[in-house]
Amino acid sequence: MEAEAFLITSQANVRYLTGFSGSNGQLIVTADGGIFLTDGRYVEQSRHEVPDIRRSFYSGSFSPAFRTACQELGAGRVAFESGHLTYQAYLDLSGTGVSLVPASGEVERLRLVKDEEERKCLDAAQAIADEAFEAITALLAEGMTERQAALALDVELQRRDADGLSFDTILAFGENAAEPHHRPTDRPLRRGDLVKMDFGCVVKGYHSDMTRTVALGEPPASMKDVYEVVRRAQEAGVQAVRPGVSGDEADRAARSVIEEAGFGEAFRHGLGHGVGLEIHEGPSLRRGGNDRLPEGTVVTVEPGVYLEGVGGVRIEDMVEVTALGPRVIPYVSKQLIVL
């Protein structure tokens, strides 16, 4: 990458490098310094979150501030995050006279390996999710709708001092659990239903992500069999999470269990993904994936089986890759819970 400076516009990457948690911030870095830019709403916030970097504030368009900052830094050729800059923003910045050089994944590669403080945040977010899961299982009752259950789960996450939700909670009853990313509806909970819950929360910018499938009353024997297949596949996937393993190898370890049970076509997504400042980040665990798992990264392991018109099962944990083997971030039981 032949450039005199690097413009970082991804908010997750800006936060990783500066600690800034606002919604609008850009960072231009050089070999011996840099400038953080934001608008007037964040003068005070950036003062205490970004104390060690020169700060500049602007109103209106970012491009004039970018031109001025590059002039001050003596940077006429600047790399930019090609995956995060919109085409319109690219056109605006191109009009400043600064030569733009596309770059991809530079900061994301740094973010793959989590340090001790990052791991503490991930552990704390998952601990909240674990407690919320224990609470919601005590609240599920016949006649409750998916929307009501999802709201109750969200409240349990927020009341435990989460900074926010990792994503819109996925909560599905019975046949709706056949949709991997089902949006809650007014479908009521009935005896014998499986309940699939995919949820998480944020602590200091770091996300948790977990999925559990439980049953209200005894489910059909066929779905109990599906649950056991997914549980064994998830355990195989967890055990495959080791330094140097490829995303394809980890995916294959879990997928082979599901395929051998005759449900291969019903596992419709990859095994997992990295998680941190973003709910989905590298590395990717998927069929044919070339990403290698470095020691210190945290990934999800989440196989599932989805049977149209019948229902589905997914089980998911966050797992840290360590030299001593996989470390499952604090979690609750993966045996089928019958309420």
C-alpha positions as semicolon CSV with decimal commas, in nm:
position;residue;x (nm);y (nm);z (nm)
1;M;0,000;0,000;0,000
2;E;0,192;0,304;-0,131
3;A;0,047;0,600;0,060
4;E;0,155;0,872;0,302
5;A;-0,151;0,842;0,524
6;F;-0,448;0,615;0,591
7;L;-0,806;0,738;0,623
8;I;-1,018;0,521;0,854
9;T;-1,395;0,567;0,830
10;S;-1,536;0,243;0,974
11;Q;-1,681;0,337;1,313
12;A;-1,574;0,003;1,462
13;N;-1,218;0,055;1,338
14;V;-1,212;0,415;1,461
15;R;-1,327;0,296;1,803
16;Y;-1,067;0,019;1,808
17;L;-0,783;0,264;1,739
18;T;-0,901;0,564;1,939
19;G;-1,166;0,458;2,192
20;F;-1,421;0,698;2,040
21;S;-1,775;0,562;2,079
22;G;-1,973;0,829;1,896
23;S;-2,159;0,785;1,569
24;N;-1,941;1,010;1,353
25;G;-1,563;1,005;1,359
26;Q;-1,280;0,969;1,111
27;L;-0,912;0,910;1,166
28;I;-0,620;0,998;0,939
29;V;-0,298;0,830;1,050
30;T;0,058;0,870;0,929
31;A;0,381;0,702;1,029
32;D;0,441;0,959;1,303
33;G;0,103;1,094;1,400
34;G;-0,246;1,164;1,283
35;I;-0,565;1,365;1,322
36;F;-0,903;1,259;1,456
37;L;-1,199;1,438;1,298
38;T;-1,558;1,468;1,412
39;D;-1,841;1,721;1,418
40;G;-1,936;1,971;1,685
41;R;-2,170;1,733;1,868
42;Y;-1,872;1,539;1,995
43;V;-1,633;1,811;2,117
44;E;-1,662;1,711;2,483
45;Q;-1,700;1,337;2,425
46;S;-1,388;1,320;2,207
47;R;-1,196;1,532;2,456
48;H;-1,211;1,255;2,716
49;E;-1,233;0,953;2,484
50;V;-0,957;1,060;2,242
51;P;-0,716;1,255;2,464
52;D;-0,388;1,150;2,302
53;I;-0,462;1,228;1,937
54;R;-0,483;1,568;1,774
55;R;-0,851;1,653;1,722
56;S;-1,023;1,860;1,456
57;F;-1,390;1,956;1,433
58;Y;-1,601;2,040;1,132
59;S;-1,955;2,127;1,031
60;G;-2,122;2,036;0,706
61;S;-1,932;1,820;0,458
62;F;-1,636;1,610;0,566
63;S;-1,438;1,661;0,246
64;P;-1,310;2,018;0,318
65;A;-1,195;1,905;0,664
66;F;-1,026;1,606;0,504
67;R;-0,841;1,830;0,257
68;T;-0,722;2,061;0,533
69;A;-0,607;1,773;0,753
70;C;-0,412;1,616;0,466
71;Q;-0,244;1,949;0,395
72;E;-0,144;1,981;0,760
73;L;-0,007;1,626;0,759
74;G;0,172;1,673;0,428
75;A;-0,016;1,379;0,280
76;G;-0,095;1,398;-0,089
77;R;-0,159;1,026;-0,134
78;V;-0,399;0,866;0,114
79;A;-0,522;0,509;0,147
80;F;-0,889;0,459;0,233
81;E;-1,104;0,168;0,354
82;S;-1,263;0,057;0,028
83;G;-1,518;-0,160;0,209
84;H;-1,650;0,127;0,420
85;L;-1,647;0,442;0,204
86;T;-1,958;0,505;-0,004
87;Y;-1,920;0,588;-0,371
88;Q;-2,059;0,939;-0,314
89;A;-1,807;0,999;-0,035
90;Y;-1,533;0,874;-0,264
91;L;-1,639;1,123;-0,532
92;D;-1,644;1,405;-0,276
93;L;-1,296;1,320;-0,146
94;S;-1,162;1,277;-0,499
95;G;-1,251;1,640;-0,559
96;T;-1,012;1,761;-0,288
97;G;-0,700;1,708;-0,496
98;V;-0,577;1,428;-0,269
99;S;-0,488;1,103;-0,447
100;L;-0,690;0,812;-0,305
101;V;-0,558;0,455;-0,282
102;P;-0,800;0,168;-0,199
103;A;-0,708;-0,061;0,091
104;S;-0,899;-0,349;0,247
105;G;-0,896;-0,524;0,584
106;E;-0,593;-0,348;0,733
107;V;-0,747;-0,267;1,072
108;E;-0,973;-0,572;1,069
109;R;-0,664;-0,793;1,070
110;L;-0,545;-0,619;1,387
111;R;-0,886;-0,675;1,546
112;L;-0,885;-1,053;1,491
113;V;-0,687;-1,123;1,808
114;K;-0,849;-0,996;2,127
115;D;-0,640;-0,862;2,415
116;E;-0,719;-0,915;2,783
117;E;-0,945;-0,611;2,814
118;E;-1,143;-0,711;2,505
119;R;-1,188;-1,063;2,640
120;K;-1,317;-0,923;2,968
121;C;-1,578;-0,718;2,782
122;L;-1,687;-1,020;2,577
123;D;-1,708;-1,233;2,892
124;A;-1,914;-0,964;3,068
125;A;-2,156;-0,933;2,776
126;Q;-2,201;-1,309;2,763
127;A;-2,252;-1,332;3,139
128;I;-2,543;-1,089;3,105
129;A;-2,687;-1,296;2,819
130;D;-2,657;-1,613;3,027
131;E;-2,849;-1,454;3,314
132;A;-3,114;-1,321;3,077
133;F;-3,160;-1,669;2,932
134;E;-3,213;-1,817;3,276
135;A;-3,471;-1,545;3,345
136;I;-3,667;-1,586;3,020
137;T;-3,700;-1,961;3,061
138;A;-3,888;-1,893;3,384
139;L;-4,121;-1,650;3,204
140;L;-4,217;-1,853;2,896
141;A;-4,577;-1,967;2,921
142;E;-4,846;-2,109;2,697
143;G;-5,030;-1,832;2,510
144;M;-4,740;-1,585;2,519
145;T;-4,662;-1,454;2,169
146;E;-4,322;-1,442;2,003
147;R;-4,327;-1,061;2,021
148;Q;-4,405;-1,068;2,392
149;A;-4,131;-1,321;2,461
150;A;-3,876;-1,126;2,256
151;L;-3,961;-0,805;2,442
152;A;-3,932;-0,982;2,777
153;L;-3,591;-1,117;2,679
154;D;-3,475;-0,773;2,566
155;V;-3,586;-0,626;2,899
156;E;-3,393;-0,893;3,089
157;L;-3,079;-0,800;2,892
158;Q;-3,120;-0,426;2,944
159;R;-3,205;-0,443;3,314
160;R;-2,868;-0,611;3,376
161;D;-2,683;-0,298;3,264
162;A;-2,608;-0,394;2,906
163;D;-2,515;-0,091;2,695
164;G;-2,754;-0,213;2,425
165;L;-2,861;-0,515;2,224
166;S;-2,622;-0,689;1,986
167;F;-2,896;-0,716;1,722
168;D;-3,273;-0,753;1,694
169;T;-3,358;-1,058;1,902
170;I;-3,454;-1,366;1,699
171;L;-3,727;-1,561;1,875
172;A;-3,935;-1,832;1,707
173;F;-4,195;-2,086;1,821
174;G;-4,268;-2,421;1,660
175;E;-4,271;-2,420;1,280
176;N;-4,136;-2,062;1,271
177;A;-3,803;-2,189;1,404
178;A;-3,742;-2,330;1,054
179;E;-3,646;-1,972;0,956
180;P;-3,283;-1,911;1,063
181;H;-3,344;-1,535;1,111
182;H;-3,712;-1,529;1,197
183;R;-3,867;-1,198;1,304
184;P;-4,103;-1,237;1,603
185;T;-4,476;-1,239;1,526
186;D;-4,802;-1,277;1,719
187;R;-4,783;-1,656;1,695
188;P;-4,871;-1,789;2,045
189;L;-4,666;-2,048;2,231
190;R;-4,824;-2,393;2,252
191;R;-4,743;-2,709;2,447
192;G;-4,490;-2,922;2,262
193;D;-4,332;-2,626;2,078
194;L;-3,961;-2,581;2,045
195;V;-3,853;-2,223;2,117
196;K;-3,544;-2,092;1,936
197;M;-3,381;-1,780;2,083
198;D;-3,082;-1,599;1,927
199;F;-2,980;-1,288;2,119
200;G;-2,698;-1,090;2,274
201;C;-2,597;-0,760;2,429
202;V;-2,317;-0,504;2,422
203;V;-2,069;-0,410;2,696
204;K;-1,824;-0,127;2,622
205;G;-1,877;-0,181;2,251
206;Y;-1,823;-0,558;2,256
207;H;-2,102;-0,796;2,157
208;S;-2,223;-1,129;2,288
209;D;-2,404;-1,378;2,065
210;M;-2,577;-1,697;2,174
211;T;-2,858;-1,925;2,061
212;R;-3,052;-2,175;2,267
213;T;-3,348;-2,394;2,175
214;V;-3,580;-2,509;2,454
215;A;-3,918;-2,684;2,464
216;L;-4,244;-2,599;2,636
217;G;-4,360;-2,942;2,741
218;E;-4,247;-3,259;2,568
219;P;-4,172;-3,195;2,200
220;P;-4,223;-3,457;1,928
221;A;-3,970;-3,739;1,947
222;S;-3,848;-3,653;1,597
223;M;-3,753;-3,300;1,706
224;K;-3,579;-3,432;2,016
225;D;-3,369;-3,643;1,777
226;V;-3,293;-3,332;1,567
227;Y;-3,191;-3,146;1,880
228;E;-2,946;-3,421;1,974
229;V;-2,792;-3,415;1,625
230;V;-2,739;-3,038;1,646
231;R;-2,599;-3,065;1,998
232;R;-2,343;-3,322;1,886
233;A;-2,257;-3,115;1,579
234;Q;-2,208;-2,806;1,792
235;E;-1,975;-2,992;2,026
236;A;-1,775;-3,122;1,728
237;G;-1,751;-2,766;1,595
238;V;-1,635;-2,632;1,931
239;Q;-1,363;-2,898;1,958
240;A;-1,240;-2,809;1,607
241;V;-1,173;-2,447;1,707
242;R;-0,796;-2,446;1,747
243;P;-0,508;-2,221;1,636
244;G;-0,431;-2,254;1,267
245;V;-0,749;-2,440;1,174
246;S;-0,925;-2,308;0,865
247;G;-1,285;-2,192;0,863
248;D;-1,361;-2,477;0,624
249;E;-1,214;-2,740;0,858
250;A;-1,414;-2,615;1,156
251;D;-1,732;-2,599;0,947
252;R;-1,673;-2,951;0,815
253;A;-1,629;-3,094;1,166
254;A;-1,982;-2,988;1,261
255;R;-2,145;-3,026;0,920
256;S;-2,033;-3,388;0,884
257;V;-2,231;-3,483;1,197
258;I;-2,545;-3,329;1,052
259;E;-2,487;-3,483;0,709
260;E;-2,435;-3,830;0,855
261;A;-2,770;-3,795;1,031
262;G;-2,937;-3,720;0,698
263;F;-3,000;-3,347;0,752
264;G;-2,722;-3,202;0,539
265;E;-2,954;-2,997;0,318
266;A;-3,123;-2,851;0,627
267;F;-2,802;-2,683;0,753
268;R;-2,822;-2,373;0,537
269;H;-2,553;-2,137;0,666
270;G;-2,193;-2,131;0,778
271;L;-2,081;-2,258;1,116
272;G;-1,990;-1,922;1,262
273;H;-1,807;-1,592;1,253
274;G;-1,579;-1,370;1,453
275;V;-1,738;-1,142;1,711
276;G;-1,612;-0,832;1,890
277;L;-1,675;-0,465;1,822
278;E;-1,906;-0,588;1,546
279;I;-2,151;-0,875;1,578
280;H;-2,020;-1,019;1,252
281;E;-1,649;-0,982;1,185
282;G;-1,359;-1,202;1,079
283;P;-1,265;-1,479;1,072
284;S;-1,540;-1,668;0,891
285;L;-1,621;-2,033;0,965
286;R;-1,792;-2,160;0,651
287;R;-1,776;-2,428;0,386
288;G;-1,484;-2,352;0,155
289;G;-1,360;-2,071;0,382
290;N;-0,986;-2,002;0,378
291;D;-0,965;-1,791;0,695
292;R;-0,726;-1,938;0,952
293;L;-0,810;-1,909;1,322
294;P;-0,534;-1,725;1,508
295;E;-0,478;-1,781;1,877
296;G;-0,673;-1,520;2,070
297;T;-0,961;-1,472;1,830
298;V;-1,322;-1,525;1,941
299;V;-1,571;-1,693;1,709
300;T;-1,924;-1,827;1,725
301;V;-2,005;-2,194;1,669
302;E;-2,371;-2,220;1,567
303;P;-2,486;-2,518;1,359
304;G;-2,855;-2,559;1,291
305;V;-3,114;-2,783;1,127
306;Y;-3,422;-2,619;0,974
307;L;-3,719;-2,828;0,856
308;E;-3,975;-2,634;0,654
309;G;-4,322;-2,639;0,806
310;V;-4,198;-2,835;1,108
311;G;-3,944;-2,634;1,305
312;G;-3,575;-2,593;1,367
313;V;-3,292;-2,614;1,617
314;R;-2,980;-2,400;1,655
315;I;-2,726;-2,401;1,937
316;E;-2,460;-2,131;1,956
317;D;-2,171;-2,034;2,182
318;M;-1,887;-1,786;2,158
319;V;-1,551;-1,966;2,172
320;E;-1,201;-1,827;2,227
321;V;-0,920;-1,992;2,031
322;T;-0,637;-2,080;2,272
323;A;-0,321;-2,288;2,256
324;L;-0,473;-2,521;2,517
325;G;-0,790;-2,578;2,316
326;P;-1,124;-2,403;2,279
327;R;-1,251;-2,189;2,567
328;V;-1,628;-2,160;2,561
329;I;-1,717;-1,815;2,692
330;P;-1,939;-1,854;3,006
331;Y;-2,248;-2,042;2,899
332;V;-2,554;-2,229;3,018
333;S;-2,636;-2,595;2,959
334;K;-2,677;-2,725;2,606
335;Q;-2,887;-3,024;2,707
336;L;-3,246;-2,986;2,590
337;I;-3,439;-2,794;2,854
338;V;-3,806;-2,896;2,876
339;L;-4,008;-2,635;3,060
